[in-house]
Amino acid sequence: MSDSPTTPKRASRRTGTEEEHPRIRIKIRAYDHKIVDESIRTIVESAKRTGANVRGPVPLPTERKRYTVNRSPFVDKDARDQYELRVHKRLLDVVDPTQKTMEALQSLSLPSGVNIEMKM
């Protein structure tokens, strides 16, 4: 056997010529999908107004929690109610944010019930 590998090496997705741009990754979670979409629209408008590029929104899988409870406390084991709690999620990247973009995103007033997670 020879020392050289028989299979070619895989090319990496990122080449050495590509630069890494600073970005803000925003995850939004809420129980109502309309509120999530409205919040995303507000964030995208304010980011574009300040001169940043926006990638997304990317819809993430909806988290479903199902609960089954007995209707009566004692006799009827077959009588049950089923409930479902859905958490809708979206992902958004703000590329090349300026200082104005950071200030605009921190001062946004979004509807209640929306959970926002920002990472640099």
C-alpha positions as CSV (number, residue, x, y, z in Angstrom):
1,M,0.0,0.0,0.0
2,S,1.2,3.5,-0.7
3,D,1.2,6.4,1.7
4,S,-1.0,8.7,-0.4
5,P,-4.7,8.5,0.2
6,T,-6.9,7.1,-2.6
7,T,-9.8,9.4,-2.0
8,P,-9.6,13.1,-2.6
9,K,-10.0,15.4,0.4
10,R,-13.3,17.2,0.6
11,A,-13.3,20.9,-0.1
12,S,-14.4,23.0,2.8
13,R,-17.5,25.1,2.5
14,R,-15.7,28.3,3.4
15,T,-12.7,29.2,1.3
16,G,-9.8,31.2,2.6
17,T,-10.7,34.2,0.5
18,E,-14.0,34.7,2.1
19,E,-14.1,37.1,5.1
20,E,-16.2,36.5,8.2
21,H,-18.6,39.4,8.7
22,P,-19.8,40.4,12.2
23,R,-23.4,39.4,12.7
24,I,-26.2,39.4,15.3
25,R,-28.2,36.2,15.5
26,I,-31.7,36.8,16.7
27,K,-34.0,34.0,17.8
28,I,-37.7,34.8,18.4
29,R,-40.2,32.5,20.1
30,A,-43.9,33.0,20.9
31,Y,-47.1,31.1,21.2
32,D,-48.8,33.0,18.4
33,H,-47.4,32.9,14.9
34,K,-48.9,36.3,14.0
35,I,-47.0,38.0,16.8
36,V,-43.8,36.3,15.7
37,D,-44.2,37.5,12.1
38,E,-45.1,41.0,13.2
39,S,-42.0,41.2,15.4
40,I,-39.8,39.9,12.6
41,R,-41.2,42.6,10.2
42,T,-40.4,45.3,12.8
43,I,-36.9,44.1,13.4
44,V,-36.1,43.8,9.6
45,E,-37.5,47.3,8.9
46,S,-35.4,48.9,11.7
47,A,-32.2,47.0,10.7
48,K,-32.5,47.9,7.0
49,R,-33.3,51.5,7.9
50,T,-29.9,51.7,9.8
51,G,-27.9,50.3,6.9
52,A,-27.4,46.6,7.9
53,N,-28.0,43.5,5.8
54,V,-30.6,41.0,6.9
55,R,-30.6,37.3,6.3
56,G,-33.8,35.5,7.0
57,P,-36.3,35.1,8.6
58,V,-35.8,31.3,8.7
59,P,-38.7,29.4,10.2
60,L,-37.5,26.9,12.7
61,P,-39.6,23.8,13.7
62,T,-42.6,24.5,15.8
63,E,-42.2,23.0,19.3
64,R,-45.3,21.1,20.3
65,K,-46.1,20.0,23.9
66,R,-49.0,17.7,24.3
67,Y,-50.8,17.2,27.6
68,T,-53.5,14.5,28.3
69,V,-55.6,14.8,31.5
70,N,-58.5,12.8,32.9
71,R,-61.9,14.6,32.7
72,S,-63.1,13.2,36.0
73,P,-61.0,12.5,39.1
74,F,-62.3,9.0,39.8
75,V,-64.3,6.6,37.6
76,D,-64.1,7.4,33.9
77,K,-60.6,6.4,32.8
78,D,-61.7,6.6,29.1
79,A,-62.9,10.2,29.3
80,R,-59.8,12.4,28.7
81,D,-59.0,15.8,27.4
82,Q,-56.0,16.5,25.2
83,Y,-54.3,19.9,25.0
84,E,-51.5,21.1,22.9
85,L,-49.1,24.1,23.4
86,R,-47.2,25.3,20.4
87,V,-44.1,27.5,20.4
88,H,-43.4,29.1,17.0
89,K,-39.8,30.0,16.3
90,R,-37.9,32.2,13.8
91,L,-34.2,32.8,13.2
92,L,-32.8,36.1,11.8
93,D,-29.2,37.2,11.1
94,V,-28.3,40.9,10.9
95,V,-25.0,41.1,9.0
96,D,-22.6,44.0,9.3
97,P,-24.5,45.8,12.0
98,T,-23.6,49.5,12.7
99,Q,-23.8,51.2,16.1
100,K,-27.1,52.7,15.0
101,T,-28.4,49.2,14.3
102,M,-27.4,48.0,17.8
103,E,-29.2,51.0,19.4
104,A,-32.3,50.6,17.2
105,L,-32.6,46.9,18.0
106,Q,-32.2,47.4,21.8
107,S,-34.8,50.2,21.8
108,L,-37.5,48.3,19.9
109,S,-40.9,47.9,21.5
110,L,-42.3,44.6,20.5
111,P,-45.6,42.9,21.5
112,S,-45.9,41.1,24.8
113,G,-45.5,37.4,24.7
114,V,-42.5,37.5,22.4
115,N,-39.2,36.0,23.7
116,I,-36.1,37.4,22.0
117,E,-32.6,36.0,22.3
118,M,-29.7,38.0,20.7
119,K,-26.2,36.7,20.2
120,M,-23.2,38.5,18.7
